Amino acid sequence: MKIIHTFKPQYTPEEIKDLIKWFQERMDQLPKTLTLDDSTSTEDLPQVVKILILRMGDCNITPTWSGYASHLFLIKERLIENGLFK
Protein backbone atom coordinates (compact mmCIF):
# COMPACT_ATOMS: atom_id res chain seq x y z
CA MET A 1 0.00 0.00 0.00
CA LYS A 2 1.56 3.27 -1.04
CA ILE A 3 0.98 6.47 0.89
CA ILE A 4 0.07 9.21 -1.57
CA HIS A 5 -1.89 11.68 0.49
CA THR A 6 -0.24 14.60 2.23
CA PHE A 7 -2.12 16.73 4.75
CA LYS A 8 -3.01 20.15 3.42
CA PRO A 9 -3.75 22.83 6.04
CA GLN A 10 -6.43 24.54 3.99
CA TYR A 11 -8.74 23.55 1.15
CA THR A 12 -10.73 25.74 -1.19
CA PRO A 13 -14.52 25.58 -1.10
CA GLU A 14 -14.39 24.16 -4.64
CA GLU A 15 -12.09 21.32 -3.57
CA ILE A 16 -14.46 20.45 -0.74
CA LYS A 17 -17.59 20.68 -2.88
CA ASP A 18 -16.00 18.40 -5.49
CA LEU A 19 -14.90 15.95 -2.82
CA ILE A 20 -18.35 15.83 -1.21
CA LYS A 21 -19.99 15.42 -4.63
CA TRP A 22 -17.59 12.56 -5.46
CA PHE A 23 -18.62 10.68 -2.33
CA GLN A 24 -22.33 11.47 -2.65
CA GLU A 25 -22.34 10.01 -6.18
CA ARG A 26 -20.80 6.76 -4.86
CA MET A 27 -22.26 6.52 -1.36
CA ASP A 28 -24.38 3.45 -2.13
CA GLN A 29 -21.35 1.71 -3.69
CA LEU A 30 -18.89 2.21 -0.83
CA PRO A 31 -17.51 -0.98 0.68
CA LYS A 32 -18.45 -1.78 4.26
CA THR A 33 -14.80 -1.81 5.39
CA LEU A 34 -11.59 -0.17 4.23
CA THR A 35 -7.97 -0.32 5.35
CA LEU A 36 -6.25 3.05 5.03
CA ASP A 37 -2.81 2.01 6.22
CA ASP A 38 -1.12 -0.57 8.43
CA SER A 39 -2.72 0.84 11.57
CA THR A 40 -5.97 2.41 10.36
CA SER A 41 -9.12 0.72 9.13
CA THR A 42 -12.86 1.22 9.39
CA GLU A 43 -15.62 -1.29 9.92
CA ASP A 44 -18.42 0.98 8.63
CA LEU A 45 -17.02 3.15 5.86
CA PRO A 46 -20.36 4.59 4.64
CA GLN A 47 -21.15 5.83 8.15
CA VAL A 48 -17.65 7.31 8.58
CA VAL A 49 -17.94 9.15 5.26
CA LYS A 50 -21.39 10.52 6.18
CA ILE A 51 -20.13 11.78 9.53
CA LEU A 52 -17.05 13.42 8.03
CA ILE A 53 -19.18 15.19 5.41
CA LEU A 54 -21.60 16.40 8.10
CA ARG A 55 -18.74 17.70 10.25
CA MET A 56 -17.41 19.79 7.36
CA GLY A 57 -20.70 21.65 7.22
CA ASP A 58 -20.85 24.59 4.86
CA CYS A 59 -17.45 24.03 3.23
CA ASN A 60 -15.81 26.82 5.23
CA ILE A 61 -12.75 24.66 5.85
CA THR A 62 -10.19 26.28 8.11
CA PRO A 63 -7.04 24.57 9.37
CA THR A 64 -9.06 23.41 12.39
CA TRP A 65 -11.44 21.44 10.16
CA SER A 66 -8.98 20.45 7.43
CA GLY A 67 -8.34 17.12 9.14
CA TYR A 68 -11.82 15.93 8.16
CA ALA A 69 -11.26 16.88 4.53
CA SER A 70 -7.79 15.36 4.56
CA HIS A 71 -9.18 12.10 5.89
CA LEU A 72 -11.83 12.02 3.15
CA PHE A 73 -9.18 12.66 0.49
CA LEU A 74 -7.18 9.75 1.90
CA ILE A 75 -10.25 7.48 1.84
CA LYS A 76 -10.90 8.49 -1.78
CA GLU A 77 -7.30 7.74 -2.74
CA ARG A 78 -7.44 4.31 -1.10
CA LEU A 79 -10.70 3.46 -2.86
CA ILE A 80 -9.19 4.43 -6.22
CA GLU A 81 -5.88 2.72 -5.42
CA ASN A 82 -7.74 -0.48 -4.52
CA GLY A 83 -9.51 -0.40 -7.91
CA LEU A 84 -12.97 0.20 -6.48
CA PHE A 85 -13.50 3.53 -8.26
CA LYS A 86 -11.89 5.68 -10.94
N, C-alpha and C positions, 0 to 999 in steps of 0.2 A: 504494500500500500504506500503510494507516494504522497507526501504532504505538499500540497500546492498552495493552499490558502495562507495568506498573511493578513493578520489583523490590520484593519484600517481605522484610524481614530474617528473619521467622519465620512459619512456617505451623503451623496446628494439625494434630494427627494425623488429624482428620476430613477436613480439606482434602486432605491427602496421600492418604489412603485413597480418597477420592472420585476424585481425579485418576488414581491408579493403576488403579482400577476402570474409569474412562472409557477409558483406553488399552487395557487388557486386553480389553475388550469389542469393540474395533475393530482390534486388532493385525493381523489378517489382511486388513484393508481399507486399511491405511495405504499411501499412495503411496510409490514407491521414492525419489523425490526431493522436496525442499521448499525453497523460498526463504523465509527468515525476514525478511530485510531486504536493502537494497542491497548489503551486504557479507557476508552470512551465508547459506549454503545447505548442504544435506546431500545426499550421493549415495546414502545407504543409511539412510533414515529409520527403518525398522523396527528395524534394529540399534542406532541411536542411542537410540531410545526404550527398548529393552530394557536397554541399558547404564545409562542414567540411572535407570531404575527399580531396577536392582540396586544401584547406588551409594547410593540412598536407604535401603536396608536396612529396618529395622524401624519406619520412620516417626517416628523420634526426630529431627526436623529442627531443628537449631540454626542460627544464622546462618552457621556454617561450611559447612553442607550446603544451605542455602537456594538457592544458585545452581543446583543440579540441578533442584529443584522449580520455580524461576522459569523455567528454560529449557523445562521440560515444559509449563508454563502458556502460555508464548509459542508453542510448537509447536501446542498445542491451539487457541489463538486464531487462528493462521494457517490451520489446517485448516478451522475454522468460517468464517472470513472468506473463504476461497477457495471456499466452498460444498461442500466435500467431506463435511462432517458437520454435524449440528445440535447 
